[in-house]
C-alpha cells in the first residue's frame, strides 16, 4: 500500500490543517485535490524533503518502520531518505 493512499483516506481539510501546522505553505498545496491519490502522491514528493529536513526524527522513524517492506525496499527507502 502506498503511503499517500493511506493518507488519502483522511479528510482533505484535516490533512490541509495538519500540513499547515507542520509548516507547509498554502502555495505548496495550491491546485491539490485532497481526494485524488495521484495529486496526494505529487504533493508528497514535493513536501517530503521539506518535512524530513525540518524534522530529523521523521527520517529516523521512516527508516525504522521501513523494515516491514522487505530488505530490498528498506535499503531503497534508507538511500532515498539519506539523499534528502
Buried (B, 14 or more C-beta within 10 A) or exposed (E): EEEBEEBBEEEBEEBBEEBEEEEBEEEBBEEBEBEEBEBBBBBBEEBBEBBBEEEEEBBEEBBEEBEEEEEEEBEEBBEBBEEE
